[in-house]
Amino acid sequence: MPPSPTDKTMWHAILKTLACVHQISSDHLPDEIPLSVNAVQHPEDMLTIIRNRFATITDAESGHVNRSQLAMLIDLLEAYIPNQWSQSAPQSLIHGDCHTANMIMRDNKIVLVDWENSGVSDPALDISNMTSLWRFLHLPDSHHQWLITTYAKMIKDDWLVDRVRIYRLIQFVHWAVNYTLFVQRRLQEPVNSTIKHRFSLEFQLKWQQIYYEKACTQLGIG
């Protein structure tokens, strides 16, 4: 789990490590370094990922959220966010799965592990990913805002604040779709299934509802 919001030393160490990663721009990377698993230059890239995931959800039982509710959410999201930035987002090396379970403290520095989703994308994506994952959602909103603004100042990218704000909203919808898909697949398994899952059905149902409600709140749905 992430450190306490009051442990600013640890949080600064995390942000400094990310700044080291993100200072490696796409212009200074070997050609062999591919785009990240979720390569993003503008919001439409993330919307495409969501649409592709949503297309695999059927009208079958899916827990707390059904397909029509998600369709409404995606329609509202598409109307809310800009399809294009006014300019191309910066591109650098990103980790792609940025959370504290993929961080190790060594010699008073944070080391990142598990780079399978890494590659070239917008560095704001690592920050929005970190602040929208379930491990971090118990932290107060004021701490999320502190993280975002502190990091923007650290790397001298004021525009990052707005990009992270939009990315976080999209990722709330993304995770509502993902958890609905996870739940639907679980409910379709045979009763005597021997498939081993990392997380319980109860866990998936809980976060399906939380992400759906967060997305609704952000989009102004009562």
PyMOL commands that set and color helices and strands:
alter all, ss='L'
color gray80, all
select helices_A, chain A and resi 8-22+26-28+43-54+67-80+100-102+124-132+134-136+141-154+160-187+201-218
alter helices_A, ss='H'
color red, helices_A
select strands_A, chain A and resi 92-94+103-106+109-112+119-121
alter strands_A, ss='S'
color yellow, strands_A
deselect
rebuild
show_as cartoon
